[in-house]
């Protein structure tokens, strides 16, 4: 066997192993391994379904007149794949994940081979950073992190090597695609381009030698005329592509995040103690992560890499220092933005997107150093490490398949009422028809059918939508006492259907057999801002004022609380028709699902 083909043969065997194991998992799933109410995977399914049903990929698949909460690249690719081969949306997501395995592993291997010029190191680093448990890919975030950011990483390195119009154009195109792939990627990619060009100019005027403790300044060596046009080209191309999603947020909403989920859906980074804890958490995850065999190896190699970069002359040393420094600055940007503008741009996602490639670079340094010491035995050592790690991957993955709560849920079929509801909605309504229900029922309906809803969970929506106004208006339609206002709002939001399920009340409150309130899930809430108290009072909506968390699944001492107006269960009329009786005159029953004398679902058409 020719030596130069050994690495590729090993890579193909590993890909085959991954595909086989993932096929074994997918074959057991009858639904997505995710909560139906509030689960990210179901929202992603709704996004894909909406496009496959003919919906516009550039607008939200759930809330009308909004940008997509989940960005468009992954949804569009999966929907196109599913439509091309005539697949059901969920099957398209599952099978596209198999394609992702091949794409991700091969692309990362080729990128690392190009950068290190060493296939052994590229092979080992690729598998260390893409464990079996990284798949299946069922959501846009993981697709962006594991596939698009490695390509961004390559385009940055390619520009570092070439520094010409072609390389800056490629960088701009990749950054633009990233900007419509994930919200945080817009900030990360454009910030990285800007800081990188500044670093190039800075590098021209500084000479830094850590070992000799030398920092010398040469102001006449700067060459702004060379780098500025390339920076402008990259940024203009990236920004132009980004406008497919970002036009309204920037030019219409002026950057104002009315649904400021960057503040309430993550740690409260306005607090100094949380800022310090976050730094420690990032540091531990990057360099002191001992959660699995591959993470232990990566942590050890990364620490050794830091030592080597500080003490040795190495290939790509300047690039590595530049990449790591910029990645750290962008990840910790909240230290600057929180005091200045009272917000941040998802530091956790910036860490997830950038820091793995910083550790990859540090790992390759250590592996290159190790190879020089044991050149003759390095390839066999790579094979041994790969066998050990894939063995651990197999055991870890099998344990996950057997014990993970949501994978076990996914092995069960959807309940018959949900299956029948999905079929009726898909066969009898249009893709842009708007449904009104509780937030959780609306979320589930959108996830299963891709149909639009008036309200839904806040977390998966665009940060630029006025979700408080939507929730307040939905409360008035459902529970208000003014029929003329109700009609006005039904027309304003073009509501076509009302979706009732036996789960209506439970999706908001838990009430025991004695009629006593024992808990809440996800009721209608409105931030205690503007004049919403008077607005709700005017239409006789009963509410409670609470200082609490916005999302029912995102709670804890590190999460910011808000003063909220919580629409209470006192507004319910009864179990079968919880809404105000004034709404009845606008509804006519279109369909129901009844089994053994019990009605599970009713869909009402709104009279025009």
Secondary structure, DSSP 8 states (H G I E B T S, - for coil): --GGGHHHHHHHHHHHHHHHHHHHHHHH-SS-SS-TTT-HHHHHHHHHHHHHTT--TTS-SSBSSS--SS-HHHHHHHHHHHHHTT--HHHHHHHHHHHHHHHHHHHHHHHHHHHHS-HHHHHHHHHHHS-GGG----SHHHHIIIIIHHHHHHHHHHHHHH-SHHHHHHHHHHHHHHHTT-HHHHHHHHHHHHHHHHHHHHHHHEEEETTTTEEEE-GGG--HHHHHHHHHHHHHHHHHHHHHHHHIIIIISTT--SS-HHHHSSB-TTSHHHHHHHHHHHHHHHHS--SSHHHHHHHHHHHHHHHHHHHS--TTHHHHHHHHHHHHHHHTTHHHHHHHHS--S-HHHHHHHHHHHHHHHHHHHHHHHHHHHSGGGHHHHHHHHHHHHHHHHHHHHHHHHHH-HHHHHHTS---HHHHHHHHHHHHHS-TT-EEE--HHHHHHHHHHH--EES---STTS-TTS-HHHHHHHHHHHHH-S-HHHHHHHHHHTTEEEEEEETTTTTTTEEE-TTS-EEEESS--EEES-TTHHHHHHHTT--EEEEEE-SSTT--STTB--EEEEEE-GGG---SS--S-GGGGGGEEEEEEEEETTEEEEEEEEE--
